[in-house]
Amino acid sequence: MAAAHIERDDAGQAVEGFTEDDAQDLLDSWSVSESNALFAAAWQAQQITRASTVELGKD
């Protein structure tokens, strides 16, 4: 989940943000269904190909 999260400053530069420990804390504190949904969303974000990013407007 931390790999799927990119935090940016006002200038658009990537900055350190969501860590693996932060992700684990969420998974440990949320209900099973919520944590599964969060993990699935992060996993899905990592499965997008370059071709599909144009369709999503992330070029």
Beta strands, then each sheet from edge to edge (+ up, - down):
strand 1: 7-8
strand 2: 14-15
sheet 1: 1+ 2-
end
